[in-house]
Amino acid sequence: MQPPKELLFSYFAGQATTVQQKVISEWLAQPGSREVYFQWLDEWERSFPQYAPDVTSRFDEFKQRLDSGTDLRPQYRHSMPYEPRPLWRASQWLVAATITAILLGCAWVFSEPLLYQTIVTGPRQLRSIHLPDGSTIALNSHSTLRMPRIGYGWFSRWVRLKGDAVFDVKHLATHQPFVVETGTGLTVDVLGTEFSVRSRSTRAEVVLRRGRVNLRYKALNQPTQQIKMKPGDRVTLDERGTLALNSRADTTRFAHWRYRLFSFNNTPLREVASQMRAVFGIKVLLSHPELERRRLTGTIRAGSSDELAEALAELLDLRVSHHDENIIFSSTTQTPIAQ
């Protein structure tokens, strides 16, 4: 029901009761009521203007002031001397620049952990990682794996490795490649396969067990080298940046460190010491150059560097000691170093 115009006028003037305001609200919810509402609002505003200036009298006053020559400029009792000020003081610029530098620095520092996930294993720790695409990574001790937190499997499949890892990569219907980067400049591109990567300092090694991979190596100011690997291939990168392909690598002992198995095939003791340093992150010293030429063949199961050192000492008839967190091998005829 449409309320009378007088009720609306009372409402516009702010004199409507609560009940009248409710009646008007219910009426406004009906179709077509708003058009009538605004027509009456315009009529009310014309009948009751909020401000009615006396134009005639004010014009007469202004004309009298012109005829009398009165200064029309505003008069001030106190005038303040004008002092030009710089728009922005040097100290304020310095504060703003410092705050900006701090904010940019914080953004750079905290963007790394927000964008990337980093997995680190200790000297005696193994870890199995299951990726969202169904691929798995076995990470050896004393290793670091970095991968994006957002977009993995959507935009790319990319990881960065420092240390030792075995990759079992699942092939996707989209044929999206899986990329492993190392700090040595060596990059592994695969679709679906099983392979191991070792990246320590300036050296690297890739062993392919099944499938196919493409290696890319980019040295400073040098063209990119590429090698297509087949199952059984082993590629090494030495400290001089030289790639070497061995097409008849022994993959029967493929990454035995996953099971804490250490296999040696006529291996010099100096290379055994290097493997212990790479796996356990400890330094192994040989007390005499003659010991470097001692060779070992066999497989040893050891869950720690001490277990492996004791087993090696027993097999090679050596004495093992510790000094400053280093493992030292010496012959049984030498005086042991004080622990």
HUNORUR-V449056 format. One record per residue. RES is the residue in one small letter. D_LAST is the distance of its C-alpha to the last C-alpha in whole Angstrom. Layout:
((RES D_LAST) (RES D_LAST))
//
This chain:
((m 104) (q 104) (p 104) (p 107) (k 107) (e 107) (l 104) (l 102) (f 103) (s 102) (y 99) (f 99) (a 100) (g 97) (q 100) (a 99) (t 98) (t 95) (v 97) (q 99) (q 96) (k 95) (v 98) (i 97) (s 94) (e 95) (w 98) (l 95) (a 93) (q 97) (p 97) (g 99) (s 99) (r 97) (e 100) (v 102) (y 100) (f 99) (q 103) (w 103) (l 100) (d 102) (e 105) (w 104) (e 102) (r 105) (s 107) (f 105) (p 103) (q 100) (y 101) (a 105) (p 105) (d 108) (v 108) (t 112) (s 111) (r 108) (f 110) (d 112) (e 110) (f 108) (k 112) (q 113) (r 110) (l 110) (d 114) (s 113) (g 110) (t 108) (d 104) (l 102) (r 99) (p 97) (q 97) (y 93) (r 94) (h 90) (s 89) (m 85) (p 85) (y 83) (e 80) (p 78) (r 75) (p 72) (l 72) (w 68) (r 66) (a 63) (s 61) (q 62) (w 61) (l 58) (v 57) (a 58) (a 56) (t 53) (i 53) (t 54) (a 51) (i 49) (l 51) (l 50) (g 46) (c 46) (a 48) (w 46) (v 42) (f 44) (s 45) (e 42) (p 41) (l 45) (l 46) (y 42) (q 40) (t 36) (i 34) (v 30) (t 28) (g 24) (p 21) (r 22) (q 26) (l 29) (r 32) (s 36) (i 38) (h 42) (l 44) (p 48) (d 50) (g 48) (s 45) (t 42) (i 38) (a 35) (l 32) (n 29) (s 26) (h 25) (s 29) (t 31) (l 35) (r 38) (m 42) (p 45) (r 46) (i 49) (g 51) (y 49) (g 51) (w 54) (f 54) (s 51) (r 48) (w 45) (v 42) (r 39) (l 35) (k 32) (g 30) (d 31) (a 34) (v 36) (f 40) (d 43) (v 46) (k 49) (h 52) (l 55) (a 58) (t 59) (h 56) (q 54) (p 51) (f 48) (v 46) (v 42) (e 41) (t 37) (g 36) (t 37) (g 40) (l 41) (t 43) (v 44) (d 47) (v 48) (l 51) (g 49) (t 47) (e 43) (f 41) (s 37) (v 36) (r 32) (s 32) (r 29) (s 29) (t 32) (r 32) (a 34) (e 35) (v 38) (v 39) (l 42) (r 43) (r 46) (g 49) (r 49) (v 47) (n 48) (l 45) (r 46) (y 44) (k 45) (a 44) (l 45) (n 48) (q 48) (p 50) (t 49) (q 48) (q 49) (i 48) (k 49) (m 47) (k 48) (p 46) (g 44) (d 43) (r 40) (v 40) (t 37) (l 37) (d 35) (e 34) (r 37) (g 39) (t 40) (l 41) (a 41) (l 43) (n 42) (s 45) (r 44) (a 40) (d 39) (t 39) (t 38) (r 35) (f 36) (a 33) (h 31) (w 29) (r 31) (y 31) (r 27) (l 28) (f 26) (s 29) (f 28) (n 31) (n 30) (t 28) (p 26) (l 22) (r 22) (e 24) (v 22) (a 19) (s 22) (q 23) (m 20) (r 20) (a 23) (v 23) (f 20) (g 20) (i 16) (k 15) (v 14) (l 14) (l 15) (s 14) (h 18) (p 21) (e 22) (l 20) (e 22) (r 25) (r 24) (r 26) (l 26) (t 29) (g 29) (t 29) (i 25) (r 26) (a 22) (g 22) (s 19) (s 16) (d 14) (e 17) (l 18) (a 15) (e 15) (a 19) (l 19) (a 17) (e 19) (l 22) (l 21) (d 19) (l 16) (r 13) (v 10) (s 7) (h 5) (h 5) (d 8) (e 9) (n 10) (i 10) (i 10) (f 13) (s 13) (s 16) (t 16) (t 17) (q 15) (t 12) (p 9) (i 6) (a 4) (q 0))
//
